[in-house]
């Protein structure tokens, strides 16, 4: 079977670096939008004292997640901060006292059945920690009979990032305990621990840790990017294809990040929610690349100051170089779904020179979903949303393979994102027109009846 994708330089410089805990920063800024879905709603105000593990924001809807403090101290203010998506977001700014006092209400949740398990996961504040940020409780809100296989994602295919690697090496038992919980409440026929074959130590660790979990198996997958993409990893572990517009559960599969699962397992034992993150700090501007444990809301500046800089960074990313997002400034905070902070020097941050498309077809040949990025670009430039729809642009996972292999250095993945926005706007307009026509038809019908 031919694997579509790209072989990127791994640069796993920190794979052998156990996480170190940085000193508690003087201030943390905790955004309310740290997941796909509705932002959380603050339940604290300026002047309130908070402790580690205390609820500071409740979920803002079904597709949302609560937020807890990773520090003890006093709420300085509720502020508006600029996010990497260009939107302003409410944030809770906390001045820390350095004492890290734990909230008195911390205790393991009472879990007796599937509903209480899912509710406990919601209370934990867990989201997809591989970068996606989808609220985990929403993903787990399915019927057990729908679940044929559970895929634990330990691929970690992005260059540089090793935070999941360290979870598998340092906390394999928690992942196994999480897998046992999933097996208990969903009774899946298979629980597949999916790891790229360039991580032999992780493969061995997880084989040993998962021996007692019914249906548990370890799949050593080829190290090709984007192996960790949800649809890609489902196909390579189960052979199933997730259709356009459908979710993994529609083909009987649940996918959960390995670190997310470890966090859930530890919450079930301790009652301490998701309040801190292990992030990989690396890149050509970083003096001492390492994995660092930081409270959620710690500024990137504080993280980089802790690791040291060789030169002034010209570009800083949340996440990896393939799918990472550039931060607006170094005051940007570490969020729940961040797994890395990468800082690059001028040489690595330089914009490539774009030339005309030479119709080589590499973008289509390497696309993991067999799409046609060059055709997307043409349709977008020509303002043809119907063509974009026919070409199935919404299937694009924005992995960046097309841009990576393009010899002309075309900004293909960026255009794919803009193309999806164009199509979404077009679909919304079409829907509005259809509703308008329907309303007029109803008016005419009512007029005839009353006339």
Secondary structure as UniProt FT lines:
FT   TURN            13..16
FT   STRAND          20..21
FT   STRAND          27..31
FT   STRAND          41..42
FT   TURN            46..47
FT   STRAND          49..50
FT   STRAND          55..58
FT   STRAND          67..68
FT   STRAND          73..82
FT   TURN            84..85
FT   STRAND          88..96
FT   TURN            104..105
FT   HELIX           114..124
FT   TURN            129..132
FT   STRAND          134..135
FT   HELIX           136..139
FT   HELIX           144..146
FT   STRAND          149..153
FT   HELIX           163..170
FT   HELIX           172..186
FT   STRAND          190..196
FT   TURN            197..198
FT   HELIX           200..209
FT   TURN            210..212
FT   TURN            214..215
FT   STRAND          216..221
FT   TURN            226..228
FT   HELIX           230..238
FT   TURN            244..245
FT   HELIX           248..251
FT   STRAND          253..257
FT   HELIX           258..270
FT   STRAND          276..282
FT   TURN            284..285
FT   STRAND          290..295
FT   TURN            296..297
FT   HELIX           300..307
FT   STRAND          315..318
FT   TURN            321..323
FT   STRAND          325..326
FT   TURN            330..331
FT   TURN            336..337
FT   STRAND          340..344
FT   HELIX           346..349
FT   HELIX           362..366
FT   TURN            368..369
FT   HELIX           373..381
FT   TURN            382..383
FT   HELIX           385..390
FT   TURN            391..392
FT   HELIX           393..395
FT   HELIX           401..405
FT   TURN            407..408
FT   HELIX           412..450
//
